[in-house]
Amino acid sequence: MGNLIIQNKRLLIIFLSVVVILSIPLIGMQFSNEVNWSVFDFLIAGILLFGTGLALEFVVKTVKTKNTRIILIVAIIVLLTLVWLELAVGIFGTPFAGS
């Protein structure tokens, strides 16, 4: 029972972290015309952030060796950063790149 409560707390922390991060551009849109996110942008960003949080949680729970855990966590964060940058400014020039 105690383990289930800890898992639910972690999921709640991941969810609240995503909400806090996504509130930054939402608030920015209220004060500047330069921040212009659509509902689709918020949806994709939420999926990316929540998926990353779940992937990190999975690595922390399942990988036992410290070095492997660190390598996987860094790889997940780098992957998130590269996808985010591609969607935002198109560093690789794929069709998914932002304008």
Secondary structure, DSSP 8 states (H G I E B T S, - for coil): -HHHHHHHHHHHHHHHHHHHHHHHHHHHHHH-SS----HHHHHHHHHHHHHHHHHHHHHHHH--SHHHHHHHHHHHHHHHHHHHHHHHH-SS--TT---
